[in-house]
Amino acid sequence: MAAVASETEKISNLQTAVAGLDQISENEKSGFISLVSRYLSGEAEHVEWSKIQTPTDEVAVPYESLAAPPEDLEATKKILDKLAVLKLNGGLGTTMGCTGPKSVIEVRNGFTFLDLIVIQIESLNKKYGCNVPLLLMNSFNTHDDTLKIVEKYTNSNIEIHTFNQSQYPRLVIDDFLPLPSKGETGRDGWYPPGHGDVFPSLVNSGKLEFLLSQGKEYVFIANSDNLGAIVDIKILNHLINNENEYCMEVTPKTLADVKGGTLISYEGRVQLLEIAQVPDEHVNEFKSIEKFKIFNTNNLWVNLKAIKRLVEADALKMEIIPNPKEVDGIKVLQLETAAGAAIRFFDNAIGVNVPRSRFLPVKATSDLLLVQSDLYTLVDGFVVRNKARENPANPSIELGPEFKKVANFLARFKSIPSIVELDSLKVSGDVWFGTGVVLKGKVIITAVPGEKLEVPDDAVIENKEIKSSEDI
């Protein structure tokens, strides 16, 4: 009984400590206690490997098989008026050396992620005479900056709403007490609990009721850094006609995506299988492209009434992702959830197997190189792939640490090289690129330590390994 008592004691002590934190709401306090209780009870559901089935086309519906949406503008307007778009905007651009929200990094032609999102929805609203609003779910890290940034869109033909996801205290691993109650009053004492928090936060912020009162039925949720996550009328039309409460866009796995979560059929329901849930002896099988052919893009379409029903019933018990961190030498724990894991709680949930073009995330400067190059053009805020590229896959690009920060990346390219015929590029060391450079096939450029290597203007490099300027 001792273990049970200590678990009860931990929760009791935690409740007392959390009650004294006046920086967060009662909803946040109860959500946090509930998450920690679930974690301590070890209720994590273990997946029985033998019961996993590959989803059929009924569950992971091929995009090509979806019916074409109505051609009539008025009928399309009716469909779009049922939709709201929600972008997950809680992330900072720190990994790319930026301060503030990641969505304000310039992606192309001086436009930021957020600019492109606004232009896309504006052009939809203009074309069909509909009113698709944009919601931005911020974290306490991005809230203030985002409010300032959205002011510039006040004259746009688009309603923008912002709300904050929950703010939870980091847990000190030693005694399971919240870090802020130990005097860590700054931002380091807190964390946003992952994008699975989007559902309760929509309800708690009052935004869900507001959307329902406007006649909205579906919300399209996507990462703000995924340039391929644009409104797709064909998918929306399918969900409305088939009364699907939840749809996850999946796309065929390549070797670059082996760690991504995949959709499975399990005990008669569709669910997300993440690498963290896979028993060690099956990890290689999970990573193989043969058995698990698709992965989650985190483009999600969800019915608003279903969100309301499940949140009010406290039924969304998504798998908990423990994320250990260290703050000033103190070991802490963040408990997080992912929005994709909610799929198994919704009725008539499906995946749609979409073209790769709907998954174009910018996680690092190597991705920025792709989207700023001649591989893409910009049309009405949409990033469109160059038809001149015959290979359906994008080139694989590895840039060394010298290129990691956006400012350094931009400084090292006088102009972004042409890469339409590139298969792979690997750059390491102190390398600088002139203007009008063309890269083709497999290219490796390595500067000798301590030496600067400049690729001259208008150089054409094809299937070459370069270690000095003589090699060019």
C-alpha positions as CSV (number, residue, x, y, z in Angstrom):
1,M,0.0,0.0,0.0
2,A,3.0,2.3,0.6
3,A,3.4,3.1,-3.2
4,V,-0.3,3.9,-3.5
5,A,-0.1,6.2,-0.5
6,S,2.9,8.0,-1.8
7,E,1.1,8.6,-5.1
8,T,-1.9,9.9,-3.3
9,E,0.4,12.1,-1.1
10,K,2.1,13.4,-4.2
11,I,-1.2,14.5,-5.7
12,S,-2.4,15.9,-2.5
13,N,0.8,18.0,-2.0
14,L,0.7,19.0,-5.6
15,Q,-2.9,20.2,-5.3
16,T,-2.1,22.3,-2.3
17,A,1.0,23.9,-4.1
18,V,-0.9,24.5,-7.4
19,A,-3.9,26.1,-5.5
20,G,-1.4,28.8,-4.5
21,L,-0.3,29.7,-8.0
22,D,-2.3,32.8,-8.9
23,Q,-0.8,33.1,-12.4
24,I,-3.1,30.5,-13.9
25,S,-6.9,29.9,-14.1
26,E,-8.9,27.3,-12.3
27,N,-9.4,25.5,-15.6
28,E,-5.6,25.3,-16.0
29,K,-5.1,24.1,-12.5
30,S,-7.6,21.3,-12.8
31,G,-6.3,20.3,-16.3
32,F,-2.8,20.1,-14.9
33,I,-3.7,18.0,-11.8
34,S,-5.7,15.7,-14.0
35,L,-2.7,15.2,-16.4
36,V,-0.3,14.5,-13.5
37,S,-2.7,12.1,-11.9
38,R,-3.0,10.1,-15.1
39,Y,0.7,10.1,-15.5
40,L,1.3,8.9,-11.9
41,S,-1.3,6.2,-12.2
42,G,0.7,4.7,-15.1
43,E,-2.5,4.4,-17.1
44,A,-0.5,4.6,-20.4
45,E,-2.1,2.1,-22.7
46,H,0.3,-0.4,-24.0
47,V,-0.2,-1.3,-27.6
48,E,-0.3,-5.1,-28.3
49,W,1.8,-5.5,-31.3
50,S,-0.1,-8.5,-32.7
51,K,-3.3,-6.5,-32.7
52,I,-2.0,-3.8,-35.0
53,Q,-3.5,-3.8,-38.5
54,T,-2.6,-1.7,-41.5
55,P,-5.4,0.7,-42.2
56,T,-7.6,-0.1,-45.3
57,D,-8.6,2.5,-47.9
58,E,-11.8,3.1,-45.9
59,V,-9.7,4.3,-43.0
60,A,-6.8,5.9,-44.8
61,V,-8.8,7.2,-47.8
62,P,-6.7,7.9,-50.9
63,Y,-7.0,11.6,-51.8
64,E,-7.6,10.7,-55.5
65,S,-10.7,8.8,-54.6
66,L,-12.4,11.9,-53.0
67,A,-15.3,13.3,-55.0
68,A,-14.7,16.6,-56.7
69,P,-16.2,19.5,-54.8
70,P,-19.1,21.4,-56.4
71,E,-18.1,23.7,-59.2
72,D,-20.9,26.1,-58.4
73,L,-19.5,29.1,-56.5
74,E,-22.6,29.5,-54.3
75,A,-22.4,25.8,-53.3
76,T,-18.7,26.1,-52.5
77,K,-19.3,29.3,-50.4
78,K,-21.8,27.3,-48.4
79,I,-19.2,24.6,-47.6
80,L,-16.5,27.1,-46.8
81,D,-18.8,29.1,-44.5
82,K,-18.8,26.0,-42.2
83,L,-15.0,26.3,-41.8
84,A,-12.5,28.0,-39.4
85,V,-8.8,27.7,-39.8
86,L,-6.6,27.3,-36.7
87,K,-2.8,27.6,-36.8
88,L,-0.7,26.3,-33.9
89,N,1.4,29.4,-33.2
90,G,3.0,28.6,-29.8
91,G,6.5,27.9,-31.1
92,L,9.5,30.3,-30.9
93,G,12.1,30.5,-33.7
94,T,14.9,29.8,-31.3
95,T,16.3,26.7,-33.1
96,M,16.7,28.9,-36.2
97,G,18.4,31.7,-34.1
98,C,15.3,34.0,-34.1
99,T,13.5,35.7,-31.2
100,G,9.8,35.8,-31.0
101,P,7.2,33.6,-32.7
102,K,8.5,31.3,-35.4
103,S,5.6,32.4,-37.7
104,V,7.2,35.8,-38.3
105,I,10.3,34.4,-39.9
106,E,10.5,35.6,-43.5
107,V,9.9,32.7,-45.8
108,R,10.0,34.1,-49.3
109,N,9.8,37.4,-51.2
110,G,9.8,39.2,-47.8
111,F,6.7,37.4,-46.6
112,T,6.5,35.6,-43.3
113,F,4.6,32.4,-42.5
114,L,1.8,34.5,-41.1
115,D,1.7,36.8,-44.1
116,L,1.2,33.8,-46.4
117,I,-1.5,32.3,-44.2
118,V,-3.4,35.6,-44.2
119,I,-3.0,36.1,-48.0
120,Q,-4.3,32.5,-48.6
121,I,-7.4,32.9,-46.5
122,E,-8.1,36.4,-47.9
123,S,-8.0,35.1,-51.4
124,L,-10.4,32.3,-50.5
125,N,-12.8,34.8,-48.8
126,K,-12.6,37.1,-51.8
127,K,-13.0,34.4,-54.5
128,Y,-16.1,32.7,-52.9
129,G,-17.5,35.6,-50.9
130,C,-17.3,33.4,-47.8
131,N,-16.1,34.2,-44.3
132,V,-13.4,31.8,-43.2
133,P,-11.9,33.2,-39.9
134,L,-8.3,32.5,-38.8
135,L,-7.5,31.5,-35.2
136,L,-4.0,31.6,-33.8
137,M,-3.4,29.4,-30.8
138,N,-0.5,31.1,-29.0
139,S,1.5,30.1,-26.0
140,F,2.5,32.5,-23.2
141,N,5.8,32.7,-25.1
142,T,4.3,34.1,-28.3
143,H,1.1,35.8,-27.1
144,D,2.4,39.4,-26.7
145,D,4.4,39.5,-29.9
146,T,1.6,38.0,-31.9
147,L,-0.9,40.6,-30.7
148,K,1.4,43.3,-32.0
149,I,2.0,41.5,-35.3
150,V,-1.6,40.9,-36.2
151,E,-2.4,44.6,-35.9
152,K,-0.9,45.0,-39.4
153,Y,-3.7,42.9,-40.8
154,T,-6.6,45.1,-39.4
155,N,-7.7,46.2,-42.9
156,S,-7.6,42.7,-44.3
157,N,-10.6,40.8,-45.5
158,I,-10.3,38.2,-42.7
159,E,-11.3,37.9,-39.1
160,I,-8.3,37.0,-36.9
161,H,-8.9,35.7,-33.4
162,T,-6.1,34.8,-31.0
163,F,-6.2,32.8,-27.8
164,N,-3.7,31.2,-25.5
165,Q,-3.2,27.6,-24.9
166,S,-2.8,26.4,-21.3
167,Q,0.2,27.4,-19.1
168,Y,1.3,24.6,-16.8
169,P,4.0,24.6,-14.1
170,R,7.1,22.5,-14.7
171,L,7.3,19.6,-12.2
172,V,10.4,19.2,-10.1
173,I,11.3,15.5,-10.5
174,D,12.7,15.1,-7.0
175,D,9.5,15.8,-5.1
176,F,6.8,16.3,-7.8
177,L,6.1,19.9,-6.8
178,P,5.6,22.8,-9.2
179,L,8.8,24.8,-10.0
180,P,7.0,28.2,-9.6
181,S,6.1,27.4,-6.0
182,K,9.8,27.1,-5.3
183,G,10.5,30.7,-6.2
184,E,11.0,30.2,-10.0
185,T,8.6,33.0,-10.9
186,G,9.9,33.8,-14.4
187,R,9.0,32.0,-17.6
188,D,11.3,29.2,-16.9
189,G,8.9,27.9,-14.3
190,W,6.2,27.2,-16.9
191,Y,5.5,25.4,-20.2
192,P,2.8,25.0,-22.8
193,P,1.6,21.3,-22.7
194,G,1.8,20.4,-26.4
195,H,-0.7,20.9,-29.1
196,G,-3.1,18.2,-27.7
197,D,-4.1,21.1,-25.5
198,V,-5.8,22.8,-28.5
199,F,-9.2,21.1,-27.7
200,P,-9.7,22.2,-24.0
201,S,-8.1,25.6,-24.8
202,L,-10.7,26.2,-27.6
203,V,-13.4,25.5,-25.1
204,N,-11.9,27.4,-22.1
205,S,-11.2,30.5,-24.2
206,G,-14.8,30.7,-25.3
207,K,-13.7,30.6,-29.0
208,L,-15.4,27.3,-29.6
209,E,-18.8,28.6,-28.5
210,F,-18.2,31.7,-30.6
211,L,-17.5,29.6,-33.7
212,L,-20.6,27.5,-33.2
213,S,-22.7,30.6,-32.8
214,Q,-21.4,31.7,-36.2
215,G,-22.6,28.4,-37.8
216,K,-19.1,27.0,-38.1
217,E,-18.9,23.1,-38.1
218,Y,-15.3,22.2,-38.8
219,V,-11.9,23.6,-37.8
220,F,-8.8,22.9,-39.9
221,I,-5.8,22.7,-37.5
222,A,-2.2,22.8,-38.7
223,N,1.3,23.9,-37.7
224,S,2.0,27.5,-38.7
225,D,5.3,26.4,-40.2
226,N,3.8,23.9,-42.7
227,L,3.6,25.8,-46.0
228,G,1.6,23.0,-47.6
229,A,-1.2,23.1,-45.1
230,I,-3.7,25.1,-47.1
231,V,-7.5,24.9,-47.1
232,D,-8.7,22.0,-49.3
233,I,-12.3,22.2,-50.3
234,K,-12.3,18.6,-51.6
235,I,-11.4,17.2,-48.1
236,L,-13.9,19.5,-46.3
237,N,-16.7,18.5,-48.7
238,H,-15.9,14.8,-48.1
239,L,-16.1,15.2,-44.3
240,I,-19.4,17.1,-44.4
241,N,-21.0,14.5,-46.7
242,N,-19.7,11.5,-44.7
243,E,-20.2,13.1,-41.2
244,N,-16.6,12.3,-40.2
245,E,-15.9,13.9,-36.9
246,Y,-12.1,13.8,-37.3
247,C,-9.7,13.6,-40.2
248,M,-5.9,13.3,-40.1
249,E,-4.0,14.0,-43.3
250,V,-1.3,11.4,-43.8
251,T,1.2,11.1,-46.6
252,P,3.5,8.4,-47.9
253,K,6.7,8.0,-45.7
254,T,10.1,8.5,-47.2
255,L,13.4,7.6,-45.4
256,A,13.4,11.2,-44.0
257,D,10.1,10.5,-42.1
258,V,10.8,7.2,-40.4
259,K,10.2,8.6,-36.9
260,G,6.8,10.2,-37.7
261,G,3.7,8.9,-36.1
262,T,1.6,6.5,-38.3
263,L,-2.1,5.6,-38.5
264,I,-3.1,2.1,-37.5
265,S,-6.4,0.1,-37.1
266,Y,-6.6,-1.2,-33.6
267,E,-9.4,-3.1,-32.0
268,G,-11.9,-1.7,-34.5
269,R,-10.8,1.9,-34.2
270,V,-8.3,4.1,-36.0
271,Q,-5.5,5.5,-33.9
272,L,-2.1,7.1,-34.1
273,L,1.0,5.1,-33.2
274,E,4.0,7.1,-32.2
275,I,7.5,5.8,-32.0
276,A,7.5,6.3,-28.2
277,Q,4.7,3.7,-27.9
278,V,6.6,1.0,-29.8
279,P,8.2,-1.8,-27.9
280,D,12.0,-1.7,-28.4
281,E,12.1,-5.0,-30.3
282,H,9.7,-3.6,-32.9
283,V,11.3,-0.1,-33.5
284,N,13.0,-1.1,-36.7
285,E,9.8,-2.6,-38.0
286,F,8.0,0.7,-37.1
287,K,10.7,2.6,-39.1
288,S,10.4,0.4,-42.1
289,I,8.6,1.9,-45.1
290,E,7.2,-1.5,-46.1
291,K,4.8,-2.1,-43.2
292,F,4.0,1.5,-42.1
293,K,3.8,3.4,-45.3
294,I,2.2,6.6,-44.1
295,F,2.8,9.2,-41.4
296,N,0.9,12.0,-39.8
297,T,1.4,15.5,-41.3
298,N,-0.4,17.1,-38.3
299,N,-3.0,18.7,-40.7
300,L,-6.2,17.9,-38.8
301,W,-9.9,18.5,-39.6
302,V,-12.1,18.3,-36.6
303,N,-15.9,18.7,-36.0
304,L,-16.5,21.5,-33.5
305,K,-19.6,20.0,-31.9
306,A,-17.6,16.8,-31.3
307,I,-14.8,18.7,-29.6
308,K,-17.4,20.4,-27.3
309,R,-18.9,17.0,-26.5
310,L,-15.7,15.3,-25.7
311,V,-14.1,18.1,-23.8
312,E,-17.2,18.6,-21.6
313,A,-17.2,14.8,-20.9
314,D,-13.4,15.0,-20.1
315,A,-13.1,12.1,-22.5
316,L,-9.9,13.2,-24.4
317,K,-7.3,11.1,-22.5
318,M,-4.5,11.3,-25.0
319,E,-1.2,9.5,-24.5
320,I,1.1,11.5,-22.3
321,I,4.5,12.4,-23.6
322,P,7.0,13.0,-20.7
323,N,9.5,15.6,-21.7
324,P,12.4,15.9,-19.2
325,K,14.3,19.2,-19.1
326,E,16.7,21.0,-16.8
327,V,16.3,24.5,-15.4
328,D,19.2,26.0,-13.5
329,G,20.5,22.6,-12.7
330,I,17.1,21.4,-11.4
331,K,15.7,18.3,-13.2
332,V,12.1,19.0,-14.2
333,L,9.4,17.3,-16.2
334,Q,6.9,18.6,-18.7
335,L,3.9,16.4,-19.5
336,E,2.5,17.0,-22.9
337,T,-0.1,15.6,-25.3
338,A,-0.4,15.6,-29.1
339,A,-3.5,16.6,-31.1
340,G,-3.2,13.7,-33.5
341,A,-3.5,11.2,-30.6
342,A,-7.1,12.4,-30.1
343,I,-8.2,10.6,-33.3
344,R,-9.4,7.4,-31.4
345,F,-11.9,9.3,-29.3
346,F,-13.9,10.7,-32.3
347,D,-16.6,8.9,-34.1
348,N,-16.2,8.0,-37.8
349,A,-12.6,9.2,-37.8
350,I,-10.5,8.8,-40.9
351,G,-7.2,9.5,-42.4
352,V,-6.8,11.0,-45.9
353,N,-3.7,10.0,-47.8
354,V,-2.7,13.3,-49.3
355,P,0.0,14.3,-51.8
356,R,3.3,15.2,-50.4
357,S,2.8,18.8,-51.4
358,R,0.5,19.3,-48.4
359,F,3.5,18.6,-46.1
360,L,6.1,21.3,-46.5
361,P,7.3,22.2,-43.0
362,V,10.2,24.6,-42.4
363,K,11.9,23.3,-39.3
364,A,15.5,24.3,-40.1
365,T,17.4,26.5,-42.6
366,S,17.8,23.6,-44.9
367,D,14.0,23.7,-45.4
368,L,14.2,27.4,-45.9
369,L,16.7,26.8,-48.7
370,L,14.2,24.6,-50.5
371,V,11.2,27.0,-50.3
372,Q,13.3,30.1,-51.2
373,S,14.8,28.4,-54.2
374,D,13.6,28.1,-57.8
375,L,12.0,24.8,-56.7
376,Y,8.9,26.9,-55.7
377,T,7.1,30.0,-56.8
378,L,4.5,32.1,-54.9
379,V,0.9,32.4,-56.2
380,D,-1.7,34.2,-54.1
381,G,0.2,33.2,-50.9
382,F,0.4,29.6,-52.0
383,V,3.8,28.0,-52.4
384,V,3.6,26.2,-55.8
385,R,6.2,23.6,-56.9
386,N,8.1,24.1,-60.1
387,K,6.8,21.7,-62.8
388,A,10.3,21.6,-64.3
389,R,11.4,19.3,-61.5
390,E,10.8,15.7,-62.7
391,N,11.7,14.0,-59.4
392,P,8.6,14.0,-57.1
393,A,10.8,14.1,-54.0
394,N,12.7,17.2,-52.9
395,P,16.5,17.2,-52.8
396,S,17.9,16.2,-49.4
397,I,19.9,19.1,-48.0
398,E,22.4,19.1,-45.1
399,L,23.9,22.4,-44.0
400,G,26.6,22.6,-41.4
401,P,26.2,24.5,-38.1
402,E,27.6,27.7,-39.7
403,F,24.2,27.9,-41.5
404,K,21.9,27.0,-38.6
405,K,20.8,30.5,-37.7
406,V,18.6,32.4,-40.2
407,A,20.8,35.5,-40.2
408,N,24.0,33.4,-40.9
409,F,22.2,31.4,-43.5
410,L,21.1,34.5,-45.4
411,A,24.5,36.1,-45.1
412,R,26.2,33.1,-46.7
413,F,24.1,33.1,-49.9
414,K,24.3,36.2,-52.1
415,S,21.4,34.5,-53.8
416,I,19.7,31.1,-53.3
417,P,21.2,28.6,-55.9
418,S,19.1,27.0,-58.6
419,I,18.3,23.4,-57.3
420,V,15.7,22.2,-59.7
421,E,18.0,19.4,-60.9
422,L,19.7,18.7,-57.5
423,D,19.4,15.3,-55.8
424,S,21.4,16.0,-52.6
425,L,23.6,18.7,-51.1
426,K,25.9,18.5,-48.1
427,V,27.7,21.6,-47.0
428,S,30.2,21.8,-44.1
429,G,32.7,24.4,-42.9
430,D,33.1,28.1,-43.8
431,V,31.4,28.1,-47.2
432,W,30.0,31.2,-49.0
433,F,27.9,31.2,-52.1
434,G,27.9,33.8,-54.9
435,T,24.9,34.8,-57.0
436,G,23.5,32.7,-59.8
437,V,25.0,29.4,-58.6
438,V,23.5,26.2,-60.1
439,L,23.6,22.9,-58.3
440,K,22.8,19.6,-60.0
441,G,22.9,15.9,-59.0
442,K,24.9,15.0,-55.9
443,V,27.0,17.9,-54.5
444,I,29.3,17.9,-51.5
445,I,31.1,21.1,-50.5
446,T,33.5,20.8,-47.6
447,A,35.8,23.7,-46.5
448,V,39.0,22.7,-44.8
449,P,39.0,23.8,-41.1
450,G,40.3,27.3,-40.8
451,E,39.9,28.1,-44.5
452,K,37.1,30.1,-46.2
453,L,35.7,28.5,-49.4
454,E,33.8,30.8,-51.8
455,V,31.7,29.4,-54.5
456,P,32.0,32.0,-57.3
457,D,29.1,33.8,-59.1
458,D,27.4,31.7,-61.8
459,A,29.2,28.5,-61.0
460,V,27.6,25.3,-62.2
461,I,28.4,22.3,-60.0
462,E,27.1,18.9,-61.0
463,N,27.8,15.6,-59.3
464,K,31.0,16.9,-57.6
465,E,32.8,16.9,-54.3
466,I,34.5,20.2,-53.6
467,K,37.2,20.8,-51.0
468,S,38.9,23.9,-52.4
469,S,38.2,26.6,-55.0
470,E,40.4,24.7,-57.4
471,D,37.8,21.9,-57.5
472,I,35.1,24.2,-58.8
